[in-house]
């Protein structure tokens, strides 16, 4: 049988092929051939077939005439049994209506034609001529073949999406919408009125019907039983902190900043200064570096004590702390340590060896100090049952590769650290700087927990670390979890459609899998393993007149126990002694010392609960203990007056101290002329003995308007004077300028 299907429209061809279960993807030429072959097989096999949906014909088309002559000459008897409906003698079936087609036996010799108007006839003829041109051109056929394969791949993907219900192009939008009180049947059909078949489970936990409810069969709405682990740890000070019997705050700080650590820092600093001077052998004669001498542990404590003062005595520059102006003077600095000595030690501070042991360690500059201090944190204190993990930020704008920017934080630029704290006291138990190595979240969490798993702790985390898989992993370590949850972190798919507007102010939506419970409340997701599925009344902050508000129990616990790191950041922000510096390692070590000060204060209050000492009072007590005059000023002055330190053939001589040019010491009129003696002024020089002598302006002559230099100075007053009249007038007259 030969059927004239060349003039069928493209959608009609596809419809007929789909009704026969055939592939309906491709160009029109391929679809026509496919349909012809199917009709021939149906005619030869005698199977039942459905009528074509649209037939038409035009006697002027040469292809139609050929098809008609072939079909008419073969089956004359069968044509006699068939009663034509048109004058042309061919059967015409009207498909303009949507009525169901009658199923008839195959009619041999039937010429299938479609009645078309003139415009459609012209369009179809043009398409047929284009198909004939393509058939005669091999290159065009090869190109169309490739395009057909690509189109087939996209078609297969589209059919898979349609079958799975994920095709956003074919499915109407109302079919993807959902209603909390509609049945699955009404959801699939999109009937908005058929909602009487479903009722909510209860007034709080509403039932949400969707296809995902059937898929997430492991999640349940009722029957939640919290996981309970007995807490077996003993919170509080331990090890050396528990054995320390002292009332001095400095002793508690030295639990972390031990003499062993300070001696190591002193050795690294002295080693670096020695190498620096060897490399910079040709120094300027008046350089501060010429006055360098090795630093000791006692001197480091004095320097750190002065640094602690800068946390609550604010000045814009470090040199202003040594100002002698009566308006802003802080004489304790000048009496404790010279300014040049302080700045020189700060310049050569070093916290590790010169060469890094691990080239991949970005924290190698502070790694020894960081590891030592963090180990002391974990050794000296056992946190309470509730602990939390959050991020801490140290302000830093240095050019370092792992500096981060977070516009949501108060400190937007800086070095981020992952911190585990005790929720009740804020004690920093563990710390891990973020150096942008992208470790797995589970690695970060378990490295911060360290030795805590297995004691029945409850860990509170924000959405950056939480997931359903993480909760199940921590349950295996006998650690409960509670916190916020991001979307697509293992929660049931039904939660992706729960919005804040569809829940009441005091309503929640929960699901659990017998290990983890996910709660939707106020447009946010929470996850917990140890809290009940109940609402809890919580007093409103800042609104005493209004009554308490209802929140899920896990939300109330999260809000009260997630404040450990916030307490830590708040306290150290009040009294920061991190100074501006281009060297990030010095700032980070100062940040570690801030944490040491805070942890020492926590331990002190745990050992002496009757003394409600504040952090500021604690720091002031440490400063008084560490800034006692450990160096006799007479001995320091003796070193500065003219002693020599020989190192082979090189003589390093320290310059004489200069007195302030605008003020005079009070001791100049003490009447003890015996101690006011004149000596030659000396300066640093690389030459051999005797050292180079230089002149300075006489103080008395300068006050009288005379410019005269002298090579003599008073050792006690540190003032350059001429011997004779100038020396006598300076030490006996109140107004020596006359």
C-alpha positions as CSV (number, residue, x, y, z in Angstrom):
1,X,0.0,0.0,0.0
2,X,1.3,3.4,-0.8
3,X,-0.2,6.3,1.1
4,X,0.1,10.0,0.1
5,X,1.4,11.5,3.4
6,X,3.8,14.0,1.9
7,X,1.5,16.9,2.6
8,X,0.9,16.2,6.2
9,X,1.9,19.0,8.6
10,X,4.8,18.4,10.9
11,X,2.8,18.2,14.1
12,X,0.4,15.8,12.4
13,X,3.2,13.5,11.3
14,X,4.6,13.5,14.8
15,X,1.2,12.8,16.3
16,X,0.7,9.8,14.0
17,X,4.1,8.4,14.8
18,X,3.6,8.8,18.5
19,X,0.3,7.0,18.3
20,X,2.1,4.1,16.8
21,X,4.9,4.2,19.4
22,X,7.5,5.3,17.0
23,X,10.2,7.9,17.3
24,X,8.8,11.3,16.3
25,X,12.0,13.3,16.4
26,X,13.8,14.4,13.2
27,X,13.3,16.3,10.0
28,X,10.1,16.1,8.0
29,X,11.7,13.9,5.4
30,X,12.6,11.3,8.0
31,X,9.2,11.5,9.6
32,X,7.4,10.9,6.2
33,X,9.6,7.9,5.4
34,X,9.0,6.5,8.9
35,X,5.2,6.9,8.6
36,X,5.2,5.3,5.1
37,X,7.1,2.3,6.3
38,X,4.7,1.9,9.2
39,X,1.7,2.0,7.0
40,X,3.1,-0.5,4.6
41,X,3.9,-2.9,7.4
42,X,0.3,-2.5,8.8
43,X,-1.2,-3.2,5.4
44,X,0.9,-6.3,4.7
45,X,0.5,-7.7,8.2
46,X,-3.2,-7.2,8.4
47,X,-3.0,-5.5,11.9
48,X,-5.5,-3.0,13.0
49,X,-4.5,0.6,12.6
50,X,-5.9,4.0,13.4
51,X,-6.9,6.4,10.7
52,X,-4.5,9.2,9.9
53,X,-5.4,12.5,11.5
54,X,-5.2,14.7,8.4
55,X,-5.2,13.9,4.7
56,X,-5.3,16.1,1.6
57,X,-4.3,16.0,-2.0
58,X,-3.8,18.1,-5.1
59,X,-4.0,16.5,-8.5
60,X,-1.5,19.0,-9.8
61,X,1.4,17.6,-7.7
62,X,3.5,15.2,-9.6
63,X,4.4,13.1,-6.5
64,X,0.7,12.8,-5.7
65,X,-0.2,11.6,-9.2
66,X,2.5,8.9,-9.0
67,X,1.3,7.8,-5.6
68,X,-2.3,7.7,-6.8
69,X,-1.6,5.6,-10.0
70,X,0.3,3.1,-8.0
71,X,-2.3,2.6,-5.4
72,X,-5.2,2.5,-7.8
73,X,-3.9,-0.1,-10.1
74,X,-3.2,-2.7,-7.5
75,X,-6.4,-3.2,-5.6
76,X,-9.5,-2.7,-7.7
77,X,-11.7,-5.2,-5.9
78,X,-11.2,-3.6,-2.5
79,X,-11.9,-0.2,-3.9
80,X,-15.3,-1.4,-5.0
81,X,-16.2,-2.3,-1.5
82,X,-15.1,1.1,-0.2
83,X,-17.6,3.8,-0.6
84,X,-15.9,7.2,-1.3
85,X,-17.1,10.3,0.3
86,X,-15.9,12.7,-2.3
87,X,-16.1,13.2,-6.0
88,X,-12.5,12.3,-6.6
89,X,-13.1,8.7,-5.6
90,X,-10.7,8.8,-2.7
91,X,-11.7,8.5,1.0
92,X,-11.5,11.7,2.9
93,X,-11.7,11.8,6.7
94,X,-12.3,15.0,8.5
95,X,-10.0,15.5,11.5
96,X,-11.1,19.1,12.3
97,X,-13.0,17.8,15.4
98,X,-11.6,16.2,18.4
99,X,-14.0,13.2,18.3
100,X,-12.5,9.7,18.7
101,X,-11.6,8.1,15.5
102,X,-13.3,4.8,14.6
103,X,-11.0,1.8,14.4
104,X,-11.4,0.0,11.1
105,X,-9.7,-2.7,9.2
106,X,-6.9,-1.7,6.9
107,X,-8.4,-0.6,3.5
108,X,-6.2,-1.7,0.6
109,X,-5.8,0.8,-2.2
110,X,-6.8,3.8,-0.2
111,X,-5.2,7.0,-1.2
112,X,-4.9,9.2,1.9
113,X,-5.4,12.8,1.1
114,X,-5.7,16.0,3.1
115,X,-8.0,18.8,2.1
116,X,-5.9,22.1,2.3
117,X,-6.4,25.6,1.3
118,X,-4.2,27.3,-1.4
119,X,-1.7,28.9,1.1
120,X,-1.0,25.7,2.9
121,X,-0.6,23.9,-0.4
122,X,2.0,26.4,-1.6
123,X,4.0,26.0,1.7
124,X,4.0,22.3,1.6
125,X,5.2,22.3,-2.1
126,X,8.1,24.5,-1.1
127,X,9.0,22.2,1.7
128,X,8.9,19.2,-0.6
129,X,11.1,20.9,-3.1
130,X,13.6,21.7,-0.3
131,X,13.5,18.1,0.8
132,X,14.3,17.0,-2.8
133,X,17.2,19.4,-3.0
134,X,18.6,18.0,0.3
135,X,18.3,14.4,-0.9
136,X,20.4,15.2,-4.0
137,X,23.2,17.0,-2.0
138,X,25.4,14.5,0.0
139,X,27.1,17.3,2.0
140,X,23.8,18.7,3.2
141,X,22.6,15.3,4.1
142,X,25.7,14.7,6.3
143,X,25.2,18.0,8.1
144,X,21.5,17.3,8.7
145,X,22.4,13.9,10.1
146,X,24.6,15.5,12.7
147,X,22.0,18.0,13.6
148,X,19.4,15.2,13.9
149,X,21.6,13.3,16.3
150,X,22.0,16.5,18.5
151,X,18.2,17.1,18.3
152,X,17.6,13.5,19.3
153,X,19.8,13.8,22.4
154,X,18.0,17.0,23.5
155,X,14.7,15.3,22.9
156,X,15.6,12.3,25.0
157,X,16.7,14.6,27.9
158,X,13.4,16.5,27.5
159,X,11.4,13.3,27.7
160,X,13.2,12.1,30.8
161,X,12.5,15.5,32.4
162,X,8.8,15.2,31.5
163,X,8.6,11.7,32.9
164,X,10.3,12.7,36.2
165,X,8.2,15.9,36.5
166,X,11.3,18.2,36.5
167,X,10.7,19.8,33.1
168,X,10.2,23.5,33.8
169,X,9.3,24.2,30.2
170,X,6.5,21.7,29.6
171,X,4.8,21.6,32.9
172,X,2.4,24.5,33.7
173,X,3.4,26.6,36.7
174,X,0.2,25.8,38.6
175,X,1.0,22.1,38.6
176,X,4.3,22.7,40.4
177,X,2.6,24.9,43.0
178,X,1.3,23.2,46.2
179,X,-1.0,23.8,49.0
180,X,-0.6,22.7,52.6
181,X,-4.1,21.3,52.8
182,X,-4.5,19.7,49.3
183,X,-4.4,16.0,48.5
184,X,-1.7,14.5,46.2
185,X,-4.3,14.0,43.5
186,X,-5.4,17.6,43.4
187,X,-1.7,18.6,43.4
188,X,-0.9,16.6,40.3
189,X,-4.0,17.7,38.5
190,X,-3.7,21.3,39.4
191,X,-7.3,21.5,40.6
192,X,-7.4,24.3,43.1
193,X,-10.9,23.5,44.4
194,X,-10.4,19.9,45.4
195,X,-8.9,20.3,48.9
196,X,-11.7,18.7,51.0
197,X,-10.0,15.2,50.9
198,X,-7.1,16.2,53.2
199,X,-7.0,17.6,56.7
200,X,-3.9,18.8,58.7
201,X,-2.5,16.4,61.3
202,X,-2.6,19.1,64.0
203,X,-2.7,22.8,64.5
204,X,1.1,23.2,64.8
205,X,2.7,20.6,62.5
206,X,0.7,20.9,59.3
207,X,0.7,18.2,56.7
208,X,2.2,19.2,53.3
209,X,1.2,17.0,50.4
210,X,3.7,16.6,47.5
211,X,5.4,13.9,45.6
212,X,8.5,14.3,47.8
213,X,6.5,13.0,50.8
214,X,6.3,9.6,49.1
215,X,10.0,9.7,48.2
216,X,11.3,10.7,51.6
217,X,9.7,7.7,53.4
218,X,12.5,7.6,56.0
219,X,11.3,10.9,57.5
220,X,8.4,11.0,59.9
221,X,6.2,13.7,61.4
222,X,5.5,12.1,64.8
223,X,7.2,9.8,67.3
224,X,10.5,11.8,67.8
225,X,12.6,10.6,70.7
226,X,15.7,12.8,71.5
227,X,19.1,11.2,71.8
228,X,20.4,11.4,75.3
229,X,24.1,10.9,76.3
230,X,25.3,11.1,79.8
231,X,27.8,13.8,80.4
232,X,30.9,12.1,82.0
233,X,33.5,15.0,81.9
234,X,34.4,17.2,84.9
235,X,34.3,20.8,83.7
236,X,36.6,23.4,85.1
237,X,40.4,23.9,85.6
238,X,42.6,20.8,85.2
239,X,46.2,19.8,85.2
240,X,48.5,22.7,86.3
241,X,45.6,25.2,86.6
242,X,43.9,22.9,89.2
243,X,47.0,22.6,91.2
244,X,47.9,26.3,91.2
245,X,47.4,27.8,94.7
246,X,47.9,31.5,94.1
247,X,46.0,34.7,94.3
248,X,48.2,36.6,91.8
249,X,46.7,37.0,88.3
250,X,50.2,37.0,86.8
251,X,50.7,33.4,87.9
252,X,47.5,32.4,86.0
253,X,48.7,34.1,82.9
254,X,52.1,32.4,83.2
255,X,50.2,29.1,82.8
256,X,50.1,29.9,79.1
257,X,52.9,32.4,78.6
258,X,55.5,30.2,80.4
259,X,59.2,31.0,80.9
260,X,59.9,28.2,78.5
261,X,57.9,29.9,75.7
262,X,59.4,33.3,76.4
263,X,62.9,32.0,76.5
264,X,62.3,30.4,73.1
265,X,61.0,33.7,71.7
266,X,64.1,35.5,73.2
267,X,66.5,33.0,71.5
268,X,64.8,33.5,68.1
269,X,64.8,37.3,68.5
270,X,68.5,37.4,69.5
271,X,69.4,35.0,66.6
272,X,67.6,37.1,64.1
273,X,69.2,40.3,65.4
274,X,72.7,38.8,65.1
275,X,72.2,37.7,61.6
276,X,70.8,41.1,60.7
277,X,73.8,43.0,62.1
278,X,76.2,40.6,60.3
279,X,74.4,41.3,57.0
280,X,74.2,45.1,57.7
281,X,77.8,45.6,58.8
282,X,78.0,49.2,57.6
283,X,75.6,50.9,59.9
284,X,75.2,54.6,60.4
285,X,77.0,55.7,63.5
286,X,73.9,57.2,65.2
287,X,71.6,54.3,64.3
288,X,69.5,52.8,67.1
289,X,70.7,49.4,66.1
290,X,74.2,50.3,67.5
291,X,72.7,50.0,71.0
292,X,71.4,46.5,70.6
293,X,72.1,43.9,73.3
294,X,70.6,40.5,73.7
295,X,67.1,40.4,75.2
296,X,66.2,38.2,78.2
297,X,63.0,36.7,79.6
298,X,62.6,39.3,82.3
299,X,62.9,42.1,79.7
300,X,60.3,40.4,77.5
301,X,57.9,40.3,80.4
302,X,58.5,44.0,80.9
303,X,57.9,44.8,77.2
304,X,54.7,42.7,77.2
305,X,53.5,44.4,80.4
306,X,53.9,47.8,78.7
307,X,52.1,46.4,75.7
308,X,49.2,45.4,77.9
309,X,48.9,49.0,79.2
310,X,48.3,50.1,75.6
311,X,45.0,48.2,75.6
312,X,43.3,50.5,78.1
313,X,45.5,53.6,77.8
314,X,45.0,54.7,74.2
315,X,47.4,56.9,72.2
316,X,47.7,57.2,68.5
317,X,51.4,56.3,68.2
318,X,53.7,54.2,70.3
319,X,56.2,56.9,70.8
320,X,53.7,59.2,72.6
321,X,53.7,56.8,75.6
322,X,57.2,58.2,76.3
323,X,56.2,61.8,75.9
324,X,57.4,64.1,78.7
325,X,54.8,66.7,78.0
326,X,52.8,67.3,81.2
327,X,49.5,67.2,79.3
328,X,49.7,63.6,78.0
329,X,52.7,62.2,79.8
330,X,52.7,58.6,81.0
331,X,55.9,58.5,83.1
332,X,55.6,54.8,83.9
333,X,56.8,53.9,80.4
334,X,59.9,56.0,80.6
335,X,60.8,54.7,84.1
336,X,60.3,51.1,83.1
337,X,62.0,50.8,79.7
338,X,63.6,53.3,77.3
339,X,61.7,54.1,74.1
340,X,64.5,53.1,71.8
341,X,65.0,49.8,73.6
342,X,61.3,49.0,73.3
343,X,61.2,49.8,69.6
344,X,64.4,48.0,68.9
345,X,63.1,44.7,70.5
346,X,59.8,45.1,68.7
347,X,61.7,45.5,65.4
348,X,63.7,42.2,65.8
349,X,60.8,40.1,67.2
350,X,60.9,36.6,65.8
351,X,58.6,33.6,66.6
352,X,60.2,30.8,64.7
353,X,63.4,29.7,62.9
354,X,64.4,31.4,59.8
355,X,63.8,28.6,57.3
356,X,60.3,27.0,57.3
357,X,60.2,23.2,58.0
358,X,57.2,22.8,55.8
359,X,57.0,24.9,52.6
360,X,53.2,24.3,52.4
361,X,52.5,25.7,55.9
362,X,51.4,29.3,55.4
363,X,51.4,29.8,59.2
364,X,55.1,28.8,59.6
365,X,56.1,32.2,60.9
366,X,54.0,31.7,64.0
367,X,53.6,27.9,64.0
368,X,55.7,27.1,67.1
369,X,54.0,29.7,69.3
370,X,50.5,28.8,67.9
371,X,50.9,25.1,68.6
372,X,52.3,25.7,72.1
373,X,49.6,28.1,73.1
374,X,46.7,26.0,71.7
375,X,48.0,22.9,73.5
376,X,48.1,24.9,76.8
377,X,44.5,25.9,76.1
378,X,43.4,22.3,75.8
379,X,45.5,21.2,78.8
380,X,44.4,23.7,81.4
381,X,40.6,23.6,81.2
382,X,37.7,21.2,80.6
383,X,34.7,22.9,79.0
384,X,31.1,22.5,80.2
385,X,28.5,20.3,78.5
386,X,27.5,22.9,76.0
387,X,30.2,24.0,73.5
388,X,30.0,25.9,70.2
389,X,32.0,26.5,67.0
390,X,32.1,29.8,65.3
391,X,34.5,32.1,63.5
392,X,36.8,34.8,65.0
393,X,38.4,37.6,63.0
394,X,41.6,39.4,63.7
395,X,41.9,42.8,62.0
396,X,44.6,42.7,59.4
397,X,45.1,44.6,56.2
398,X,48.6,43.2,55.5
399,X,49.3,41.7,52.1
400,X,48.9,38.1,53.0
401,X,47.4,35.4,50.8
402,X,44.9,34.0,53.4
403,X,43.4,37.4,54.4
404,X,39.6,37.3,54.1
405,X,36.9,39.8,53.5
406,X,33.5,39.5,55.1
407,X,31.2,42.5,54.7
408,X,28.8,41.1,57.3
409,X,31.4,41.2,60.1
410,X,32.4,44.2,62.2
411,X,36.0,43.4,61.3
412,X,35.6,43.1,57.5
413,X,39.3,42.5,56.6
414,X,41.5,40.1,58.6
415,X,42.7,36.6,59.4
416,X,39.8,34.3,60.1
417,X,40.1,31.5,62.7
418,X,37.8,28.6,63.5
419,X,37.3,28.7,67.3
420,X,35.7,26.2,69.7
421,X,34.5,27.8,73.0
422,X,32.7,26.9,76.1
423,X,29.2,28.3,75.8
424,X,28.9,29.3,79.5
425,X,32.3,31.1,80.0
426,X,33.6,31.7,76.5
427,X,36.9,29.9,77.3
428,X,38.8,29.3,74.0
429,X,39.4,25.6,74.0
430,X,40.8,25.2,70.4
431,X,41.7,27.5,67.5
432,X,42.6,26.8,63.9
433,X,43.4,29.6,61.5
434,X,41.8,29.6,58.1
435,X,44.5,29.6,55.4
436,X,42.2,28.9,52.5
437,X,43.2,25.3,52.0
438,X,39.6,24.2,51.6
439,X,39.5,21.3,54.1
440,X,36.3,19.3,54.5
441,X,33.8,20.5,57.1
442,X,34.0,17.3,59.0
443,X,37.8,17.6,59.2
444,X,37.5,21.1,60.7
445,X,34.9,20.1,63.3
446,X,36.6,17.0,64.5
447,X,40.0,18.7,64.6
448,X,38.5,21.4,66.8
449,X,36.8,18.8,69.1
450,X,40.1,17.1,69.6
451,X,39.7,15.0,72.8
452,X,36.1,16.0,73.6
453,X,34.1,13.3,71.6
454,X,32.8,10.5,73.8
455,X,32.0,12.5,76.9
456,X,28.4,13.4,75.9
457,X,28.9,17.0,74.8
458,X,26.3,19.1,73.0
459,X,27.8,21.0,70.1
460,X,26.2,24.1,68.7
461,X,27.1,25.3,65.2
462,X,25.7,27.7,62.6
463,X,24.6,26.9,59.1
464,X,28.2,26.9,57.7
465,X,29.1,23.6,59.4
466,X,25.7,21.8,59.9
467,X,24.2,19.1,57.8
468,X,22.2,16.0,58.4
469,X,25.2,13.8,57.5
470,X,27.4,15.8,60.0
471,X,24.8,15.2,62.8
472,X,24.7,11.5,62.2
473,X,28.5,11.4,62.1
474,X,28.8,13.2,65.4
475,X,26.1,11.0,67.0
476,X,28.5,8.1,66.3
477,X,31.0,10.0,68.5
478,X,28.5,10.4,71.3
479,X,28.2,14.1,70.7
480,X,24.8,15.8,70.2
481,X,24.3,18.6,67.7
482,X,22.1,21.6,67.4
483,X,22.1,24.6,65.1
484,X,20.9,26.3,62.0
485,X,20.8,24.4,58.6
486,X,21.2,25.6,55.1
487,X,19.0,24.4,52.2
488,X,20.0,21.2,50.4
489,X,22.0,19.9,53.4
490,X,20.2,16.5,53.6
491,X,16.9,17.7,54.9
492,X,13.7,16.3,53.3
493,X,12.8,17.8,50.0
494,X,9.5,19.0,51.4
495,X,11.3,21.7,53.5
496,X,12.4,23.4,50.3
497,X,8.8,24.5,49.7
498,X,8.0,25.6,53.2
499,X,7.9,29.4,53.5
500,X,7.5,31.8,56.4
501,X,4.1,33.1,55.3
502,X,2.6,29.6,55.3
503,X,3.4,29.0,59.0
504,X,1.9,30.9,61.8
505,X,4.0,33.1,64.2
506,X,4.2,30.3,66.8
507,X,3.9,27.4,64.4
508,X,6.7,25.0,63.3
509,X,7.1,22.2,60.8
510,X,9.2,19.2,61.7
511,X,10.4,15.9,60.3
512,X,12.8,13.4,61.8
513,X,14.5,10.1,60.8
514,X,14.8,8.8,64.3
515,X,18.3,10.2,64.6
516,X,18.0,13.9,63.5
517,X,15.1,16.2,63.7
518,X,14.7,19.1,61.2
519,X,12.6,22.1,62.3
520,X,11.2,24.9,60.1
521,X,10.4,28.0,62.1
522,X,10.0,31.6,61.0
523,X,11.5,30.9,57.5
524,X,14.6,29.3,58.9
525,X,15.7,25.7,59.3
526,X,17.2,24.2,62.4
527,X,18.6,20.7,63.1
528,X,18.9,19.0,66.5
529,X,19.5,15.6,67.9
530,X,18.8,16.1,71.6
531,X,15.8,18.5,72.0
532,X,12.1,17.7,72.2
533,X,9.6,18.6,69.6
534,X,7.8,21.1,71.8
535,X,7.4,24.9,72.0
536,X,9.0,26.8,74.9
537,X,8.2,30.1,76.3
538,X,11.1,32.5,76.3
539,X,11.1,36.1,77.6
540,X,11.5,38.8,75.0
541,X,14.7,40.8,75.2
542,X,14.3,44.5,75.7
543,X,10.5,44.3,76.0
544,X,9.7,43.8,79.7
545,X,6.1,45.0,79.4
546,X,5.2,42.3,76.9
547,X,4.9,38.6,77.9
548,X,7.1,35.8,76.9
549,X,7.1,34.4,73.3
550,X,6.9,30.8,72.2
551,X,9.9,29.2,70.3
552,X,10.8,25.7,69.6
553,X,13.0,24.2,72.3
554,X,16.0,23.7,70.0
555,X,15.8,27.4,68.8
556,X,15.8,28.6,72.4
557,X,18.8,26.4,73.3
558,X,20.6,27.5,70.2
559,X,20.2,31.2,71.0
560,X,21.4,30.8,74.5
561,X,24.4,28.5,73.9
562,X,25.8,29.8,70.6
563,X,27.2,32.9,72.4
564,X,30.5,31.4,73.5
565,X,32.7,32.9,70.7
566,X,30.7,36.1,70.9
567,X,31.6,36.5,74.5
568,X,35.3,35.9,73.7
569,X,35.3,38.5,70.9
570,X,33.4,41.0,72.9
571,X,35.8,40.9,75.8
572,X,39.0,41.1,73.8
573,X,37.6,43.9,71.7
574,X,37.2,46.0,74.8
575,X,40.9,45.9,75.5
576,X,42.9,45.2,72.3
577,X,46.7,45.6,72.4
578,X,47.3,44.6,68.8
579,X,49.3,47.4,67.3
580,X,49.5,48.5,63.6
581,X,52.2,46.6,61.8
582,X,53.0,45.5,58.3
583,X,54.2,42.2,59.7
584,X,51.1,40.0,60.2
585,X,53.0,37.5,62.4
586,X,53.5,40.1,65.2
587,X,49.8,41.0,65.1
588,X,48.8,37.4,65.2
589,X,51.0,36.6,68.2
590,X,49.6,39.7,70.0
591,X,46.1,38.3,69.2
592,X,47.1,34.9,70.7
593,X,48.3,36.8,73.9
594,X,44.9,38.4,74.1
595,X,43.3,35.0,74.1
596,X,45.8,33.9,76.8
597,X,44.8,36.8,79.0
598,X,41.1,36.1,78.6
599,X,41.5,32.3,79.3
600,X,43.7,33.1,82.4
601,X,40.9,35.4,83.7
602,X,38.3,32.6,83.2
603,X,40.5,30.1,85.2
604,X,41.1,32.7,87.9
605,X,37.4,33.3,88.4
606,X,36.8,29.5,88.4
607,X,39.5,29.1,91.2
608,X,38.4,32.2,93.1
609,X,34.6,32.5,92.6
610,X,34.3,34.7,95.6
611,X,36.4,37.4,93.9
612,X,34.3,39.0,91.2
613,X,37.3,40.6,89.5
614,X,36.8,42.0,86.0
615,X,39.0,41.5,83.0
616,X,40.4,45.1,83.3
617,X,41.3,44.6,86.9
618,X,42.9,41.3,86.1
619,X,45.1,43.0,83.3
620,X,46.1,45.9,85.6
621,X,47.3,43.4,88.2
622,X,49.4,41.5,85.6
623,X,50.9,44.8,84.4
624,X,52.0,45.8,87.9
625,X,53.6,42.4,88.3
626,X,55.5,42.4,85.0
627,X,56.6,46.0,84.8
628,X,58.6,46.1,88.1
629,X,62.0,47.6,87.7
630,X,64.0,44.5,87.0
631,X,67.0,46.4,85.7
632,X,68.9,48.8,87.9
633,X,68.9,52.2,86.1
634,X,72.4,52.9,87.4
635,X,73.7,49.7,85.6
636,X,71.9,50.7,82.4
637,X,73.3,54.2,82.6
638,X,76.8,52.8,83.2
639,X,76.5,50.8,80.0
640,X,75.4,53.8,78.1
641,X,78.1,56.2,79.5
642,X,81.2,54.6,78.0
643,X,81.6,50.9,78.3
644,X,82.9,49.0,75.4
645,X,81.8,45.6,74.0
646,X,84.5,44.0,72.0
647,X,83.9,41.3,69.4
648,X,87.2,40.5,67.7
649,X,88.6,43.7,66.2
650,X,85.2,45.4,66.1
651,X,84.4,47.8,68.9
652,X,80.7,48.7,69.4
653,X,80.3,51.7,71.6
654,X,77.0,52.9,72.8
655,X,76.2,56.6,72.4
656,X,75.6,58.9,75.4
657,X,72.0,59.5,76.4
658,X,70.5,62.8,75.3
659,X,68.5,64.9,77.8
660,X,65.3,66.6,76.8
661,X,66.0,69.9,75.1
662,X,63.1,71.9,76.6
663,X,63.0,70.6,80.2
664,X,65.6,70.2,82.9
665,X,65.8,67.4,85.4
666,X,64.8,68.2,89.0
667,X,68.1,66.8,90.4
668,X,70.1,69.7,88.9
669,X,69.5,71.9,92.0
670,X,69.8,69.1,94.7
671,X,73.0,70.8,96.0
672,X,75.1,67.6,95.6
673,X,77.7,68.9,93.3
674,X,79.8,65.8,93.9
675,X,77.6,63.6,91.9
676,X,77.3,66.1,89.1
677,X,80.6,65.5,87.2
678,X,81.7,66.4,83.7
679,X,82.9,63.8,81.2
680,X,83.6,63.8,77.5
681,X,80.7,63.1,75.2
682,X,81.1,59.9,73.2
683,X,79.2,58.5,70.2
684,X,79.1,55.1,68.5
685,X,81.9,54.5,66.1
686,X,83.4,51.6,64.2
687,X,86.9,53.0,64.8
688,X,89.3,51.7,67.4
689,X,90.0,53.3,70.7
690,X,89.6,56.1,71.6
691,X,86.0,56.6,70.4
692,X,85.1,59.6,68.3
693,X,84.2,62.7,70.3
694,X,81.6,65.1,68.9
695,X,80.4,68.5,70.2
696,X,77.0,69.4,71.5
697,X,75.4,72.7,72.2
698,X,75.9,74.0,75.7
699,X,72.6,74.2,77.6
700,X,73.4,77.5,79.4
701,X,74.8,79.2,76.3
702,X,71.8,78.1,74.3
703,X,69.4,79.7,76.9
704,X,71.5,82.9,76.7
705,X,71.2,83.1,72.9
706,X,74.8,81.9,72.2
707,X,75.6,79.1,69.8
708,X,78.6,77.4,71.3
709,X,79.4,73.7,71.3
710,X,81.1,71.7,74.0
711,X,82.5,68.2,74.2
712,X,81.7,67.9,77.9
713,X,78.5,66.9,79.6
714,X,77.1,66.3,83.1
715,X,76.7,62.5,83.7
716,X,73.9,62.9,86.2
717,X,71.8,65.4,84.3
718,X,72.7,64.2,80.7
719,X,73.2,67.9,79.7
720,X,76.1,69.3,77.6
721,X,77.8,72.1,79.6
722,X,81.0,74.1,79.4
723,X,83.3,73.5,82.4
724,X,83.5,76.4,84.8
725,X,80.9,79.2,84.8
726,X,78.2,77.3,82.8
727,X,78.5,74.2,84.9
728,X,78.2,76.2,88.2
729,X,75.3,78.4,87.0
730,X,73.3,75.4,85.8
731,X,73.5,73.6,89.1
732,X,73.1,76.6,91.5
733,X,70.8,79.1,89.8
734,X,67.1,78.7,89.3
735,X,67.2,81.0,86.2
736,X,70.5,80.3,84.7
737,X,69.8,82.1,81.4
738,X,70.5,85.6,82.8
